[in-house]
């Protein structure tokens, strides 16, 4: 086998692994990570075989590096170094971003990956809708949590918040696809069905943070298309919400449970106490934090008195980052998203002038903004299933940015 044929075979393995990741990501973390590892091994083997280092320059390379440095330093200063070092391993998911931007260039391949992911998300969404009325989790052999005469859907994930965070992002990608792309035939049917099915499953998981993020994403997308489009989209969203509340009044009950009360005996105000506890931790260790993964371990030293129905994390991505790695870690974390949004919006503006299709880019921007908004009420970044989809979205968006820049040059 010649060198060129061997490189071509490895490229096919990498592409197969990415397709496998897109297929498993909406329902199986084990399957998705297995294909991710296969792709990374293929990429690692490809470089010495081809005789070149495939590592393209992107605007995110430096921000990601700086962020990882702050996390390593946080481990060094952690009072529980071994535990923090084990928590650091979760950052390996950034490799998915680099795998995509260095190995997926043609726009049609990016679209195929998104199509696979949304098609499978739609199928799982149908299952989640069925769960909402049946209350059965066949995958884990359990009954779901009841709300009135219906149940909180989890899809094929373990927790409804994980499902909500993931399907919030999938819903926005599907919505942008159906309203921006011009595909025809069977693919157009998929485009039309995906946001409806995924959107209903998102509603039925009762994850309020994901609902908030989805609303923010819809508004951002609407205004990006112009005032008239935004008005129509907002009116449509209001009608849909009212219809859901009439058909499923338990959805409105879920919203009414939101409480800003500081009553220490109310479970509904657990988040308030978690945030106050997090602030105590940040005040004590403002520069490098208390160390990665130490929130639960050191919780008793800093906690605000009252009832807690959970103490796994602060239920806020930004507080969680500041708690774990201090203000420097938080700034580095914010830097990734700021650079991503700035570079992607700039690429979108240039692409619009040149007529280059850019719905993947706007879908990525909208999804990441929704992720940042939802992170105000939940730790989605530390949720591996959601984090993998975030890295996937970063990868396909930046790959589209690079591709459009090549076309323009």
GUMAR-147903 format. One record per residue (C-alpha): residue number from 0; residue in one letter; x negated, y, z. Coordinates in steps of 0.5 Angstrom, whole numbers, plus 500, padded with zeros to 3 digits. Example, Ala and Ser with C-alpha at 12.3 -4.5 7.8 and 13.67 -1.06 7.14 Angstrom:
residues 2
 num residu  xx  yy  zz
   0      a 475 491 516
   1      s 473 498 514
This chain:
residues 409
 num residu  xx  yy  zz
   0      x 500 500 500
   1      x 497 507 498
   2      x 497 513 503
   3      x 502 516 500
   4      x 507 510 500
   5      x 505 509 507
   6      x 507 516 509
   7      x 513 516 505
   8      x 515 510 509
   9      x 514 513 516
  10      x 518 519 513
  11      x 524 515 512
  12      x 523 512 519
  13      x 523 519 522
  14      x 529 521 518
  15      x 532 514 520
  16      x 531 516 528
  17      x 534 523 527
  18      x 540 520 524
  19      x 540 515 530
  20      x 539 520 535
  21      x 545 524 532
  22      x 549 518 532
  23      x 548 516 539
  24      x 548 523 542
  25      x 555 524 543
  26      x 556 518 547
  27      x 550 514 549
  28      x 544 517 553
  29      x 540 511 552
  30      x 541 510 545
  31      x 539 517 543
  32      x 533 517 547
  33      x 531 510 544
  34      x 531 513 537
  35      x 528 520 539
  36      x 522 516 542
  37      x 522 512 535
  38      x 522 518 532
  39      x 516 521 536
  40      x 512 515 535
  41      x 513 515 527
  42      x 511 523 528
  43      x 505 521 532
  44      x 503 516 527
  45      x 504 520 521
  46      x 499 525 523
  47      x 492 521 522
  48      x 495 517 517
  49      x 496 523 512
  50      x 490 526 515
  51      x 493 533 517
  52      x 497 536 523
  53      x 504 537 522
  54      x 505 542 527
  55      x 508 549 524
  56      x 508 555 527
  57      x 515 558 530
  58      x 517 564 534
  59      x 519 559 540
  60      x 512 555 540
  61      x 509 561 545
  62      x 515 562 549
  63      x 516 554 551
  64      x 509 553 552
  65      x 509 559 557
  66      x 515 556 560
  67      x 512 549 561
  68      x 506 553 564
  69      x 510 556 570
  70      x 513 549 571
  71      x 507 546 572
  72      x 504 551 577
  73      x 511 550 581
  74      x 509 543 582
  75      x 502 545 584
  76      x 505 550 589
  77      x 511 545 591
  78      x 511 542 598
  79      x 513 536 595
  80      x 509 535 590
  81      x 510 528 588
  82      x 517 529 587
  83      x 516 535 583
  84      x 512 532 579
  85      x 517 526 577
  86      x 522 532 576
  87      x 517 535 571
  88      x 518 529 566
  89      x 525 531 564
  90      x 522 537 560
  91      x 519 532 555
  92      x 526 533 551
  93      x 523 539 548
  94      x 519 534 544
  95      x 526 533 540
  96      x 526 541 538
  97      x 518 540 535
  98      x 520 533 532
  99      x 526 536 528
 100      x 522 543 526
 101      x 516 539 524
 102      x 520 534 520
 103      x 526 536 517
 104      x 526 541 512
 105      x 531 540 506
 106      x 538 544 508
 107      x 542 538 506
 108      x 538 534 511
 109      x 540 539 517
 110      x 547 539 514
 111      x 547 531 514
 112      x 545 531 522
 113      x 550 535 524
 114      x 556 532 520
 115      x 554 525 523
 116      x 554 528 530
 117      x 560 531 529
 118      x 564 525 526
 119      x 562 521 532
 120      x 564 527 537
 121      x 570 527 534
 122      x 571 519 535
 123      x 569 520 542
 124      x 574 526 542
 125      x 580 521 540
 126      x 578 516 546
 127      x 577 522 551
 128      x 584 524 549
 129      x 587 517 550
 130      x 583 517 557
 131      x 587 524 559
 132      x 594 520 558
 133      x 592 513 560
 134      x 587 514 566
 135      x 582 509 564
 136      x 575 509 563
 137      x 574 502 559
 138      x 566 503 558
 139      x 565 504 566
 140      x 571 499 568
 141      x 574 505 573
 142      x 580 509 573
 143      x 579 517 572
 144      x 581 522 577
 145      x 588 524 577
 146      x 591 531 576
 147      x 599 530 576
 148      x 601 525 571
 149      x 595 526 567
 150      x 587 525 568
 151      x 580 528 567
 152      x 577 526 561
 153      x 570 524 561
 154      x 569 521 554
 155      x 563 516 554
 156      x 559 520 559
 157      x 559 519 567
 158      x 562 526 569
 159      x 567 530 566
 160      x 562 536 567
 161      x 557 533 563
 162      x 562 531 558
 163      x 565 539 558
 164      x 558 542 557
 165      x 556 537 551
 166      x 563 538 547
 167      x 563 545 548
 168      x 557 546 544
 169      x 560 540 539
 170      x 566 544 539
 171      x 563 551 537
 172      x 559 547 531
 173      x 565 544 529
 174      x 569 551 529
 175      x 563 555 525
 176      x 563 549 520
 177      x 570 549 518
 178      x 570 557 518
 179      x 564 558 514
 180      x 562 552 510
 181      x 565 550 503
 182      x 565 543 503
 183      x 570 539 499
 184      x 573 532 499
 185      x 573 528 505
 186      x 568 532 508
 187      x 573 538 508
 188      x 578 533 512
 189      x 572 532 517
 190      x 571 539 518
 191      x 578 541 519
 192      x 579 535 524
 193      x 573 535 528
 194      x 574 542 532
 195      x 582 540 533
 196      x 580 533 536
 197      x 573 536 540
 198      x 577 542 542
 199      x 583 538 545
 200      x 578 533 549
 201      x 574 539 551
 202      x 581 542 554
 203      x 582 535 557
 204      x 576 535 561
 205      x 578 540 566
 206      x 571 543 566
 207      x 572 551 567
 208      x 565 553 566
 209      x 565 549 559
 210      x 572 553 558
 211      x 568 560 559
 212      x 562 558 555
 213      x 567 556 549
 214      x 571 562 549
 215      x 565 567 549
 216      x 562 563 543
 217      x 569 564 540
 218      x 569 571 541
 219      x 562 572 539
 220      x 563 568 532
 221      x 569 572 531
 222      x 566 579 532
 223      x 560 576 527
 224      x 565 575 522
 225      x 568 582 522
 226      x 574 586 526
 227      x 579 583 522
 228      x 577 576 523
 229      x 575 577 530
 230      x 583 579 531
 231      x 586 573 528
 232      x 581 569 531
 233      x 583 572 538
 234      x 590 571 537
 235      x 590 564 534
 236      x 586 562 541
 237      x 591 566 545
 238      x 597 562 542
 239      x 593 555 542
 240      x 592 557 550
 241      x 599 558 551
 242      x 601 552 547
 243      x 596 548 552
 244      x 599 551 558
 245      x 606 549 556
 246      x 604 542 554
 247      x 599 541 560
 248      x 601 546 566
 249      x 595 542 570
 250      x 590 546 565
 251      x 593 552 568
 252      x 593 549 575
 253      x 585 548 574
 254      x 584 555 573
 255      x 588 558 579
 256      x 584 553 583
 257      x 578 558 582
 258      x 576 562 589
 259      x 572 567 591
 260      x 573 566 598
 261      x 568 565 603
 262      x 572 561 607
 263      x 567 556 610
 264      x 572 551 610
 265      x 575 551 603
 266      x 572 546 598
 267      x 574 551 592
 268      x 569 556 595
 269      x 563 551 595
 270      x 560 554 589
 271      x 559 561 593
 272      x 556 558 599
 273      x 551 554 594
 274      x 549 561 591
 275      x 548 564 598
 276      x 544 558 599
 277      x 540 559 593
 278      x 539 566 594
 279      x 536 564 601
 280      x 531 559 598
 281      x 529 565 593
 282      x 528 570 598
 283      x 523 565 602
 284      x 519 563 595
 285      x 520 568 590
 286      x 514 567 586
 287      x 513 560 584
 288      x 520 557 588
 289      x 521 551 592
 290      x 518 546 587
 291      x 522 543 581
 292      x 527 538 584
 293      x 527 540 591
 294      x 534 543 592
 295      x 537 537 595
 296      x 531 535 599
 297      x 530 542 602
 298      x 537 544 602
 299      x 538 543 610
 300      x 533 548 611
 301      x 536 554 607
 302      x 544 552 607
 303      x 549 557 609
 304      x 554 554 614
 305      x 560 551 611
 306      x 564 545 607
 307      x 560 543 601
 308      x 563 538 596
 309      x 556 537 593
 310      x 549 540 594
 311      x 546 537 588
 312      x 544 543 585
 313      x 546 551 585
 314      x 551 550 580
 315      x 548 556 576
 316      x 542 555 571
 317      x 539 561 573
 318      x 539 561 580
 319      x 537 554 579
 320      x 531 556 575
 321      x 529 561 580
 322      x 530 556 586
 323      x 525 551 583
 324      x 520 555 579
 325      x 521 563 582
 326      x 522 569 578
 327      x 516 567 573
 328      x 519 561 572
 329      x 526 564 571
 330      x 523 570 566
 331      x 519 564 562
 332      x 526 561 561
 333      x 530 567 559
 334      x 524 568 554
 335      x 526 562 550
 336      x 533 564 549
 337      x 531 571 548
 338      x 526 570 543
 339      x 531 564 539
 340      x 537 569 539
 341      x 532 575 536
 342      x 529 571 531
 343      x 535 567 529
 344      x 539 573 528
 345      x 534 577 524
 346      x 533 571 520
 347      x 541 571 519
 348      x 541 578 517
 349      x 536 577 512
 350      x 539 571 509
 351      x 546 574 508
 352      x 542 580 504
 353      x 539 574 500
 354      x 546 570 499
 355      x 542 564 503
 356      x 547 559 506
 357      x 547 561 514
 358      x 552 557 517
 359      x 548 553 521
 360      x 544 559 524
 361      x 550 562 526
 362      x 553 556 529
 363      x 546 555 533
 364      x 546 562 535
 365      x 554 562 538
 366      x 553 555 541
 367      x 546 557 545
 368      x 550 564 547
 369      x 556 559 550
 370      x 551 555 553
 371      x 548 561 557
 372      x 555 564 559
 373      x 557 557 561
 374      x 550 556 565
 375      x 553 562 570
 376      x 557 557 573
 377      x 554 550 572
 378      x 547 547 571
 379      x 547 545 564
 380      x 540 545 562
 381      x 538 540 568
 382      x 544 535 565
 383      x 540 531 560
 384      x 545 529 555
 385      x 547 537 554
 386      x 540 539 554
 387      x 538 534 548
 388      x 544 537 544
 389      x 541 544 546
 390      x 534 542 543
 391      x 538 539 537
 392      x 541 545 536
 393      x 535 549 537
 394      x 531 545 532
 395      x 536 545 526
 396      x 537 552 527
 397      x 530 554 527
 398      x 529 549 521
 399      x 534 553 518
 400      x 530 559 519
 401      x 524 557 517
 402      x 527 554 510
 403      x 531 560 509
 404      x 524 564 510
 405      x 521 560 505
 406      x 526 561 500
 407      x 526 568 500
 408      x 518 569 500
